[in-house]
Amino acid sequence: MQQQWSEIDTYIESHLLPQDPILSQTVQNTHDKGLAEHLAVAPNQGMLLQMLIQMNHCKRVLELGTFAAYSTMWLARALPADGYVLTIEGREAHALVGQENINNAKLTVPVELKIGRAADVLRELPADTAPFDFIFIDADKQSYPEYIDLCLEHSHSGTIIVLDNVIRAGDIIDPANHKPSIEGIRAAYNKLQNHPQILSCTALQTVGCKGHDGFAIAIVK
């Protein structure tokens, strides 16, 4: 099935996603630096994130897990001229490539990349930091429950929170799987369930060039 999923993604991209030299440059530089491209979102997933930002007229975006900034490109380029992105990456080697890709893209909105564990960076933000309109969580999975709490502190009514990699090829329903990443995702589901600060929430399975995985999407009450 993987080959068919990948071919369908290619078909979707060839029909609905225009050729983009900046994104192509980002992918090529990431490859040249020896980083695994599969750790980034797929192009059609990037477009979904961009459309969510556009549909909801978001201006301030928070991203946990920059990697090489491919998803950051999609987020930043969806914003109006007065937009802003804060992206946080825990691995310095990834952050260096991400910053290079951001610099090369010559984006029209400011993108600030902070290096460090996302939870620590969020706790160190100034008290007067304005809330974010859109939050994308794609960092270490075992910390997802903690990230949800911290992101809610930096949100407002109507903020959209998207969590990536919440299906893991079905590992979340395997009772024998107790990997920290899988336990973290399960705990994130439990935290989102009937959360008093969440207006509505769901998760969608995805298949494609990135395999079988999915997104959880929540709206802050």
N, C-alpha and C positions, 0 to 999 in steps of 0.2 A: 504493500500500500504506500510505502514512503515515496517510491518513485512517482506514483500517480499523484500523490499530494503535491510533490515538488513541481511536477509538470503543470498542474492546475494553477499553482501560484504563479508560475511563469506566464501562463495564459492570461491570468487576471492582470498581471503587471503590464504585459505587452499591449493590452487593450485599454486599461483604465488609468495607468500611472505614466505620465509623460517622462521622457528621458531627462535626467537631471544631472548636469555636470558636477555640481557641488556634492551631491550624494555619491556619485560615482567616484569622485576624488577621495571622499572620506573612506569609502569601502576599500579603494586601492591602497591608500596610505596605511590603513589598519592592517591589510594583508602584508604589505611591505615591511611593517614593523613586527611581523610574526605573531600577531594576535588572532585568536580564533573568531572568525566572523559570525559563527553560529550563536555567539553570546549576545549579539545585538538583535533587535526586533526585525522581523521581516518587513520588506517595503510596504506591503498592503496593510500590515499592522501599524506601521508608522503613519500611513495615511489615515487610518482610523483615529489614532490619537490626535492628529492634526485637525480632523473634522470635528471631534468632540470639543476642542478648544475654540474652533471657529464658530460652531453652532451656539456656544454658550458665551461668546464674546469675552473670553478670558484674557487677562492682561499679565497677571503674575503667575509664574509656573515654578513649581518645585519638583526636582527630579532626584530620587535617591538611587544611585547606581549609574554613573556616567558611562562606564566602560570606555569606549573610544569615541563617544559623543555622536554616534550615528542617530540614536533616538533623540538626542538633544537637538540635532538639526531639524528634525520634524517638528519638535515642540516649539523651537524658537521661530521658525519660519511661518508658523501659524499666527503669530502675534502681530498686533498693530504696532505702529511706530513707537508708542509709549510703553511697550511691553518690557518684561524683564524675566530672565530665567536664572534661578539658583540651582546648580547641579552639584551633587556631592559624590565623590568617589573615594573608596577606602584604600585602593591599591595605587601607590604612587606611580608604578610603571604604566598602569592603565591611564591614570590622570595625565601623565606627560603626553601620551599619544592623543588623548582627548583634547587637551589644550591646544596641541598643534593643529588638530582638525578644526577646532573652533576658530583659531586664528586664520587658517587658510580659507575658511568659508566666507569671511568678511560679512558676517551677519549684520542686519540693520538694527537689531535690538541688543542691549547689553546681556551677555551671558557670563555669570560669575561661577567659576569652578572652585570649590573648596575640597581639600584633601583631608580625609579622616573618616573615622567610623561615623556613619550618618547620625546615629543617636547622639553622639558627643557633639557633633557640629550643630545639630538642632538645639541642643540644650544651651549652647554657647551663643546663640543668636541674641542680639540686643532685645531688650524687653519691648521696645517700640517698633519691632519689625512688623510691617504690614502683613496681614494674612494673605494666603495664596488662593487663587481661583481654581487652579488645576494642579493636582499632585500625582506624579507617576512614581510608583514604588517598584524598583527592579534591582534590589540589592540582595544581601545575604538573607536567605529564606527563613533561617531560624530566628531572625530578629523581626519578622513581619509583625507579630503582635505588638512589640514595643514601638515599631515605626508607626503603626496605626494610631496609638495613643499620642505620640509626639506630633504627628501630622494633624490630628484633630485640634491640637493646641494652636496650630498655625493655619487654621482654616476659618471659614465663615459660613453662614447659611448659604447653601447653593454650591459650595466648593465640590468639585468632582475629584474623587480619589480612585485611581486605577492601580491595581496590583497585578503584576505579570507573573507568569509561571505558577499558576495555582492548581494545575491538574497533574502535571508531571507524569504523563502517559498512564494515568490511573493509579499511580503509587499512593495517592492520598487515601484510597479505599482498601489498600492492602494491609490487613491487620498485622502482618508479620514485618512490615517495614517500619522501623523505628529510627531511621536516619534523622539527625537533628533538623535538616532542611525540610523533611516531610512532616515531622512533628510541629515545626514552626508554622507551616502552611495550615495544618489542621487547627492549630491554636488560633490562627488568624480567622478562619471560618467561625470558630466558636466566639471570638471577640466581636465579629461583625454581626452575628446572629442577635437580633433584637437589641442592638446597641442603642442606648437612649439618645445618642447624638447623630444617628444615621437615619435619614428620611426613608431611603430605599436602597436596596443592594441586591445584586445578582452576580452570577459567574457564568461565563460562556466557554465551552470547550472550543479549541481551535485545532485544526490539522493543516499541515502545509509543509513548506521547506524546513521549518523548525521542528517538525515532528508533531506529536500529540500533546498539547498543553492548553493553556487558556488564560483568560483575564477575569478578575473580579472588578466590578465597578460599583462604587457607592456614591451617594449624594448626601452631603452633610445637611442635617435638619436646621 
